[in-house]
Amino acid sequence: MQPINTALCSYGMSGHVFHAPFISVNPQFNLYGVFERTKNEAQKHYPSIKTFRSLDDMLADENIELVIVNTPNVTHFDFSKRVINAGKHLVIEKPFTTTVAEAETLIQLAKDKNVVISVYHNRRYDSDFKTVQKVLNEGLLGDIVEAEFHYDRFDPVLSYKAHKETPTEGVGSLYDLGSHLIDQALVLFGLPKAIYADLDSYRPNSKVGDYFDVKLFYPSHRVILKSSYYVREPLPGNILHGTKGSFIKTKADIQEKELQAGKKPNTESWGTEPDTEKGLLHTEKNGKIVKEHIPSLQGNYMTYYEGIYETIRNKKPVPVSAEAGMLVIKVIEASIKSNKERKVINL
């Protein structure tokens, strides 16, 4: 089959680090085009790529089958709507949209236009998350009582990117980092019954949220999602306790670091954590208490694009559905409401 001609809606960090490397080394795809209003950054790395000076011109090119909307959060809805109306298949960077209403509109429009739509929740393919998922699927902890997931950093300086510091819908760490943790929690445990959230901003002169503590209430367990920009010494990113034991795992996926260093995601060792980052399992096996370190599974964001190819060419299910992306926004909206009203919100 012919490779899928693919175009990017921008070539900032997302395009340069998280999308172009995977598209360019996968023979199932052809990195055909990019929308850059004035610069030619993509051509410096991919000389054969076609640069478009307007989104309309790019969408008018009949050779393009798939478009990646990897633009600021507040533009996702408008850009995606234009892509769908042009009859192109669509991958949208997380967060899917800024509101559930926008997500519902895009889902229906994609159905009407008979195009594929998927949300790029790439952290499903992190090594640490895949390892946590394996531990849970194998029942090594018994019934889960509590799970806590962190996405912390020490970064008190405001971003130089104006769109990341402008207090509008879709801006702040809950959308940027929280969408990752929320999606992972939903993959592992499904939609919670209720939510309580504490959101705040601590960086000097910050006008957008940079801290969140979100509690997800399930019938028999709790899930805590936390992030702060003032964590110089990070806690383990994954802490799980069950009726049999506990599992503690650092947030140690190396893919982003390797991509930023210019490495290509086409080697057998891609996404392999160092042995020092093995997770600690302390549990009961066959009536005996064991304490051991569990090797991490390999992470690989390429798995997502392999799934997109199968969806477009062979009609297989999308690797991340738009409906799943919409549920993340539903949790974000409930978190914002909970913080504003200072109460638990039922879903």
C-alpha positions as CSV (number, residue, x, y, z in Angstrom):
1,M,0.0,0.0,0.0
2,Q,1.0,3.6,-0.6
3,P,2.5,5.5,2.4
4,I,0.2,8.0,4.0
5,N,1.1,11.6,3.0
6,T,1.2,13.5,6.2
7,A,1.3,17.2,7.1
8,L,2.1,19.1,10.3
9,C,0.2,22.3,11.3
10,S,3.3,23.6,13.0
11,Y,7.0,22.9,13.5
12,G,7.7,23.9,17.1
13,M,8.8,21.5,19.8
14,S,5.8,19.2,19.2
15,G,6.4,18.9,15.5
16,H,10.2,18.7,15.7
17,V,10.4,16.3,18.7
18,F,7.2,14.2,19.0
19,H,5.8,13.9,15.5
20,A,8.3,14.4,12.6
21,P,10.9,11.9,13.8
22,F,8.4,9.0,13.9
23,I,6.7,9.9,10.6
24,S,10.0,10.3,8.8
25,V,11.5,7.0,9.8
26,N,8.3,4.9,9.3
27,P,7.9,3.7,5.7
28,Q,4.2,3.6,6.1
29,F,4.2,7.4,6.1
30,N,5.6,10.2,4.0
31,L,6.3,13.5,5.8
32,Y,4.9,15.5,3.0
33,G,4.2,19.0,4.2
34,V,4.2,21.6,7.0
35,F,2.4,24.9,7.7
36,E,4.9,27.6,8.7
37,R,3.8,31.2,8.1
38,T,7.3,32.7,7.7
39,K,10.1,30.3,8.7
40,N,11.5,27.2,7.0
41,E,12.5,25.3,10.1
42,A,11.2,21.9,9.0
43,Q,13.2,22.1,5.7
44,K,16.4,22.4,7.7
45,H,15.8,18.8,9.0
46,Y,13.7,17.5,6.1
47,P,14.8,19.2,2.9
48,S,12.1,17.5,0.7
49,I,9.2,18.6,2.9
50,K,6.8,21.1,1.3
51,T,6.3,24.3,3.2
52,F,2.9,26.0,3.1
53,R,2.4,29.6,4.1
54,S,-1.3,29.3,4.9
55,L,-3.4,26.5,6.4
56,D,-5.9,26.8,3.6
57,D,-3.2,26.2,1.0
58,M,-2.1,23.1,2.8
59,L,-5.6,21.7,3.2
60,A,-6.2,22.3,-0.5
61,D,-3.4,20.0,-1.5
62,E,-5.1,16.8,-2.6
63,N,-2.0,14.7,-2.0
64,I,-2.3,15.1,1.8
65,E,-4.3,12.4,3.6
66,L,-3.4,13.0,7.2
67,V,-3.0,16.2,9.1
68,I,-1.5,16.6,12.6
69,V,-2.9,19.5,14.6
70,N,0.0,20.3,16.9
71,T,-0.8,23.9,17.6
72,P,-1.6,25.8,20.9
73,N,-4.5,24.3,22.8
74,V,-6.8,27.2,22.2
75,T,-6.5,26.7,18.4
76,H,-7.3,22.9,18.4
77,F,-11.0,23.2,17.7
78,D,-10.8,25.7,14.9
79,F,-7.9,24.0,13.2
80,S,-9.4,20.6,13.6
81,K,-12.7,21.7,12.2
82,R,-11.0,23.1,9.1
83,V,-9.0,19.9,8.6
84,I,-12.1,17.7,8.9
85,N,-14.1,19.9,6.5
86,A,-11.3,19.5,4.0
87,G,-11.8,15.8,4.1
88,K,-8.5,14.9,5.7
89,H,-7.8,12.4,8.4
90,L,-6.9,14.0,11.7
91,V,-4.5,13.5,14.6
92,I,-4.9,16.1,17.4
93,E,-2.3,16.8,20.0
94,K,-3.6,16.5,23.6
95,P,-5.6,18.0,25.0
96,F,-8.2,17.2,22.4
97,T,-10.1,20.5,22.9
98,T,-10.7,23.0,25.6
99,T,-14.3,22.0,26.3
100,V,-16.5,18.9,26.0
101,A,-18.9,20.8,23.7
102,E,-16.1,21.4,21.2
103,A,-15.0,17.7,21.4
104,E,-18.6,16.5,20.7
105,T,-18.8,18.8,17.7
106,L,-15.6,17.5,16.2
107,I,-16.6,13.9,16.8
108,Q,-19.9,14.3,15.0
109,L,-18.3,16.3,12.2
110,A,-15.7,13.6,11.6
111,K,-18.5,11.0,11.4
112,D,-20.4,13.2,8.9
113,K,-17.3,13.6,6.7
114,N,-16.2,9.9,7.2
115,V,-12.7,10.8,8.3
116,V,-10.5,9.3,11.0
117,I,-10.0,11.3,14.1
118,S,-7.6,10.5,17.0
119,V,-6.0,12.2,19.9
120,Y,-2.2,12.0,20.4
121,H,-2.1,10.7,24.0
122,N,1.5,9.5,23.6
123,R,2.2,8.9,27.3
124,R,0.2,5.7,27.0
125,Y,3.4,4.4,25.4
126,D,5.8,5.5,28.1
127,S,7.9,2.8,29.6
128,D,6.9,3.5,33.1
129,F,3.2,3.6,32.3
130,K,3.4,0.3,30.3
131,T,5.2,-1.3,33.3
132,V,2.5,-0.1,35.8
133,Q,-0.2,-1.4,33.4
134,K,1.5,-4.8,33.3
135,V,1.8,-5.1,37.1
136,L,-1.9,-4.3,37.4
137,N,-3.0,-6.6,34.6
138,E,-1.1,-9.5,36.3
139,G,-2.9,-8.8,39.6
140,L,0.4,-8.6,41.5
141,L,-1.0,-6.0,43.9
142,G,-4.4,-7.6,44.6
143,D,-7.3,-5.2,44.6
144,I,-6.1,-1.6,44.3
145,V,-6.8,0.6,47.3
146,E,-4.9,3.8,46.3
147,A,-2.8,4.9,43.3
148,E,-0.9,8.2,43.1
149,F,0.6,9.6,39.9
150,H,2.9,12.6,39.7
151,Y,4.1,14.8,36.9
152,D,6.4,17.2,38.7
153,R,9.2,19.5,37.7
154,F,11.3,22.4,39.0
155,D,10.6,25.2,36.6
156,P,9.6,28.4,38.4
157,V,10.4,30.7,35.4
158,L,7.5,31.7,33.2
159,S,7.5,30.4,29.6
160,Y,8.7,32.6,26.8
161,K,5.7,31.4,24.8
162,A,2.9,33.9,25.3
163,H,0.2,31.4,24.6
164,K,1.3,29.2,27.6
165,E,1.1,32.1,30.0
166,T,-2.1,33.8,28.8
167,P,-5.1,33.1,31.1
168,T,-7.5,31.7,28.5
169,E,-9.5,28.5,28.3
170,G,-7.3,25.5,27.7
171,V,-4.1,27.0,29.3
172,G,-2.3,25.8,32.4
173,S,-0.7,22.7,33.8
174,L,-4.0,20.9,34.2
175,Y,-4.5,20.9,30.5
176,D,-0.8,20.5,29.5
177,L,0.4,17.9,32.1
178,G,-2.9,16.9,33.7
179,S,-4.2,15.6,30.4
180,H,-1.5,13.0,30.4
181,L,-2.1,11.8,33.9
182,I,-5.9,11.8,33.5
183,D,-5.7,9.8,30.3
184,Q,-3.4,7.2,32.0
185,A,-5.8,7.0,35.0
186,L,-8.8,6.5,32.7
187,V,-6.9,3.8,30.8
188,L,-6.1,1.9,34.0
189,F,-9.3,2.4,36.0
190,G,-12.0,3.9,33.8
191,L,-14.1,7.0,34.5
192,P,-14.4,7.8,38.3
193,K,-17.7,8.4,40.1
194,A,-16.6,11.7,41.5
195,I,-13.8,14.3,41.5
196,Y,-12.3,16.8,44.0
197,A,-9.6,19.2,42.8
198,D,-7.3,21.8,44.3
199,L,-5.8,24.0,41.6
200,D,-3.4,26.9,42.1
201,S,-0.6,29.0,40.8
202,Y,2.7,29.6,42.7
203,R,5.2,31.0,40.2
204,P,5.9,34.7,40.6
205,N,3.6,36.8,38.3
206,S,2.0,33.7,36.9
207,K,-1.6,34.2,35.7
208,V,-2.2,30.5,34.8
209,G,-2.4,27.3,36.9
210,D,0.9,25.6,37.6
211,Y,-0.2,23.3,40.4
212,F,-2.9,20.6,40.7
213,D,-4.0,18.0,43.1
214,V,-6.9,16.0,41.7
215,K,-8.6,13.1,43.5
216,L,-10.6,10.6,41.6
217,F,-13.1,8.6,43.6
218,Y,-13.9,5.0,42.5
219,P,-16.2,2.6,44.3
220,S,-13.4,0.7,46.0
221,H,-10.3,2.9,45.6
222,R,-8.9,6.4,45.2
223,V,-6.6,7.8,42.5
224,I,-4.5,11.0,43.2
225,L,-3.0,13.0,40.3
226,K,-0.5,15.7,41.3
227,S,1.8,18.2,39.6
228,S,3.8,21.2,40.8
229,Y,6.5,23.3,39.2
230,Y,8.3,23.6,42.5
231,V,9.6,20.0,43.0
232,R,13.4,20.1,42.8
233,E,13.7,16.5,44.2
234,P,10.8,14.6,42.6
235,L,8.9,11.8,44.2
236,P,8.3,8.5,42.3
237,G,5.9,9.2,39.5
238,N,3.9,6.0,40.2
239,I,2.9,4.8,43.6
240,L,0.3,2.0,43.9
241,H,-1.0,0.2,46.9
242,G,-3.2,-2.9,46.9
243,T,-4.6,-5.6,49.2
244,K,-1.6,-7.7,48.5
245,G,1.3,-5.2,48.1
246,S,2.7,-2.1,46.6
247,F,4.5,-1.0,43.5
248,I,6.7,2.1,43.3
249,K,8.1,3.3,39.9
250,T,10.0,6.4,38.9
251,K,8.8,8.4,35.9
252,A,11.8,7.4,33.8
253,D,10.8,7.1,30.2
254,I,13.7,8.3,28.1
255,Q,12.1,8.9,24.8
256,E,11.6,12.7,25.1
257,K,15.2,13.2,26.2
258,E,16.5,11.1,23.3
259,L,14.3,12.9,20.8
260,Q,15.5,16.2,22.0
261,A,19.1,15.0,21.6
262,G,18.3,14.3,17.9
263,K,18.2,10.5,18.1
264,K,15.9,8.7,15.7
265,P,13.3,6.2,17.0
266,N,14.3,3.3,14.7
267,T,16.6,1.2,16.8
268,E,15.9,-2.0,18.7
269,S,16.9,-0.4,22.0
270,W,14.6,2.6,21.5
271,G,12.7,3.5,24.7
272,T,14.7,1.2,26.9
273,E,15.2,2.6,30.5
274,P,18.5,2.1,32.3
275,D,18.4,-0.8,34.9
276,T,18.7,1.7,37.7
277,E,15.1,2.7,37.0
278,K,13.5,-0.7,37.8
279,G,10.3,-0.5,39.7
280,L,10.1,-1.8,43.3
281,L,7.5,-4.5,43.9
282,H,6.7,-5.5,47.5
283,T,3.9,-8.0,47.5
284,E,2.7,-11.5,48.3
285,K,3.3,-14.3,45.8
286,N,2.2,-17.9,46.5
287,G,1.8,-17.2,50.2
288,K,5.3,-15.6,50.6
289,I,6.2,-11.9,50.9
290,V,8.6,-10.9,48.2
291,K,10.4,-7.6,47.6
292,E,12.0,-7.4,44.1
293,H,12.8,-5.0,41.3
294,I,10.8,-5.3,38.1
295,P,12.4,-4.5,34.8
296,S,10.6,-1.8,32.8
297,L,8.9,-2.5,29.5
298,Q,10.2,-0.6,26.4
299,G,8.4,2.6,25.6
300,N,7.7,3.5,22.0
301,Y,5.5,6.3,20.7
302,M,5.9,4.7,17.2
303,T,3.2,2.2,18.4
304,Y,0.7,5.1,18.1
305,Y,1.5,5.8,14.5
306,E,1.5,2.2,13.6
307,G,-2.0,2.1,14.9
308,I,-3.0,5.2,12.9
309,Y,-1.7,3.5,9.7
310,E,-3.8,0.4,10.5
311,T,-6.9,2.5,11.1
312,I,-6.6,4.5,7.8
313,R,-5.4,1.7,5.6
314,N,-7.0,-1.4,7.1
315,K,-10.0,0.0,9.0
316,K,-8.7,-1.1,12.4
317,P,-9.8,0.7,15.6
318,V,-8.0,4.0,16.3
319,P,-5.1,3.7,18.9
320,V,-6.7,6.5,20.9
321,S,-10.3,7.4,20.2
322,A,-11.7,10.9,20.1
323,E,-14.2,9.7,22.7
324,A,-11.3,8.8,25.0
325,G,-9.9,12.3,24.5
326,M,-13.2,13.8,25.3
327,L,-13.4,12.0,28.6
328,V,-10.1,13.6,29.6
329,I,-11.7,17.0,28.9
330,K,-14.7,16.0,30.9
331,V,-12.5,15.3,33.9
332,I,-10.7,18.6,33.4
333,E,-13.9,20.5,33.3
334,A,-15.1,18.8,36.5
335,S,-11.8,19.5,38.2
336,I,-12.1,23.2,37.3
337,K,-15.7,23.3,38.7
338,S,-14.6,21.4,41.8
339,N,-11.8,23.9,42.5
340,K,-14.1,26.9,41.9
341,E,-17.0,25.6,44.1
342,R,-14.6,23.9,46.6
343,K,-16.7,20.7,46.6
344,V,-16.8,17.1,45.2
345,I,-18.3,16.9,41.7
346,N,-20.2,13.8,40.7
347,L,-19.7,12.6,37.1
